[in-house]
Amino acid sequence: MGLLLIKLNRCILTHNRVDFERLHFQYIEEDKQHFGIIVVPQKNAYEIAQRVGILVNTLMADEIHNQLLYA
């Protein structure tokens, strides 16, 4: 996972489910922290915005921390 994103305290939004699932589990296994990963399917921009909007309006930042979420 990008070191820069960790330093900036940013959650990652990605279509790349396979690689980011692997990275998430690697971080958990190594007892490392990250600020969350949101995996979204490759849909049109409007549908992605709707899915992500629902997720981030439902959860607080501390509930996304170290989580692998699917929108």
Sequence and secondary structure as in RCSB ss.txt:
>XXXX:A:sequence
MGLLLIKLNRCILTHNRVDFERLHFQYIEEDKQHFGIIVVPQKNAYEIAQRVGILVNTLMADEIHNQLLYA
>XXXX:A:secstr
  HHHHHTT  EEES HHHHHHHHHHHHHTT   S EEE  S  HHHHHHHHHHHHHHS HHHHTT EEE 
